[in-house]
């Protein structure tokens, strides 16, 4: 049984609603990793992370759909919501995270291939985190 209904626009619209939340995750992780010595930025990143993560948790998402009565507009959502599990959600989170990492790596590769100032290996972890967030922001905002 398929998790998504037969309508082709459902997958695209679901992905477009999840992508901005994942960018917030990436920004929160970046704040937490790069600026961990500043307590208020660490607290802000944890609040951002919780605010972006909680609505994507399957029971909370199902509750929101029922509360907003979206299933009345699109009855096929009930079938899709029954297939929404923790395992499927975790797989989606993991794959989207890997996607952002690969896109960030490709940006770092482009930056390293440009003539002029070269990135050193010592700056690579910080540069990679910044590149991941830049690519994610460009994807979501663009």
C-alpha positions in Angstrom: 0.0 0.0 0.0 1.4 3.4 -1.0 1.8 6.1 1.6 1.0 8.9 -0.8 -2.3 9.2 -2.7 -2.3 8.8 -6.5 -2.5 12.6 -7.0 0.9 13.7 -8.3 0.8 17.2 -6.6 0.7 15.7 -3.1 4.3 14.7 -2.9 5.5 18.0 -4.3 3.4 20.1 -2.0 4.5 18.0 1.0 8.1 18.4 0.1 7.8 22.1 -0.3 6.3 22.4 3.2 8.9 20.2 4.8 12.0 21.8 3.2 11.8 25.2 5.0 11.6 23.3 8.3 14.7 21.3 7.4 16.6 24.5 6.7 15.7 25.8 10.1 17.1 22.5 11.5 20.3 23.1 9.6 20.5 26.7 10.8 19.9 25.6 14.4 22.6 23.0 14.2 25.0 25.5 12.7 24.3 28.0 15.5 24.8 25.2 18.1 28.0 23.9 16.6 29.8 27.1 15.6 28.7 29.4 18.5 28.4 27.0 21.4 30.3 29.3 23.7 27.5 31.9 23.5 24.7 30.7 25.7 21.9 32.8 24.2 22.7 31.6 20.6 22.8 28.0 21.9 19.4 28.5 23.5 18.1 30.1 20.4 19.2 27.2 18.2 17.6 24.7 20.5 14.3 26.7 20.4 14.5 26.9 16.6 15.3 23.2 16.4 12.3 22.2 18.6 10.0 24.6 16.8 10.9 23.1 13.4 11.0 19.5 14.5 7.9 19.1 16.7 5.3 19.7 13.9 6.9 17.0 11.8 6.5 14.3 14.4 3.8 11.9 13.1 1.3 12.1 16.1 1.6 15.9 16.1 1.3 16.2 12.4 -1.9 13.9 12.4 -3.3 16.0 15.2 -2.7 19.2 13.2 -4.4 17.8 10.1 -7.4 16.9 12.2 -7.5 20.2 14.1 -7.2 22.2 10.9 -9.8 19.9 9.2 -7.6 19.6 6.1 -8.8 16.0 5.6 -12.3 17.3 4.8 -11.0 19.2 1.8 -8.9 16.2 0.7 -10.4 12.9 1.9 -7.5 11.0 0.4 -5.2 12.4 3.2 -6.7 10.0 5.7 -5.2 7.1 3.7 -1.8 8.9 3.5 -1.8 9.7 7.2 -2.4 6.1 8.2 0.9 5.2 6.4 2.8 8.0 8.1 5.0 6.3 10.7 8.1 7.1 12.8 10.2 4.9 10.6 9.1 6.7 7.4 9.6 10.1 9.1 13.1 9.2 10.4 14.0 7.9 6.9 12.9 11.2 5.4 14.8 13.2 8.0 18.0 11.2 7.4 17.8 11.4 3.6 17.1 15.1 3.6 20.0 15.6 5.9 22.3 13.6 3.6 21.0 15.6 0.7 22.0 18.9 2.3 25.4 17.5 3.2 26.1 16.4 -0.4 24.9 19.8 -1.7 27.2 21.5 0.8 30.1 19.3 -0.3 29.5 20.2 -3.9 29.6 23.9 -3.0 32.9 23.5 -1.1 34.3 21.6 -4.1 33.5 24.5 -6.3 35.0 27.0 -3.8 38.2 24.9 -3.6 38.5 24.7 -7.3 38.5 28.5 -7.8 41.8 30.3 -8.3 42.9 32.8 -5.8 42.6 32.2 -2.0 42.5 28.6 -1.3 40.7 27.0 1.6 43.0 25.1 4.0 42.1 21.8 5.4 41.9 23.4 8.9 39.0 25.6 7.9 37.2 22.8 6.0 34.7 21.7 8.8 33.6 25.2 9.5 33.4 26.0 5.8 31.4 22.8 5.2 28.8 23.8 7.8 28.5 27.3 6.4 28.2 25.8 2.8 25.5 23.4 3.9 23.5 26.3 5.4 24.1 28.5 2.4 22.9 25.9 -0.1 19.9 25.0 2.0 18.9 28.7 2.4 19.3 29.3 -1.3 17.3 26.2 -2.1 14.4 27.1 0.2 14.4 30.8 -0.3 15.0 30.6 -4.1 
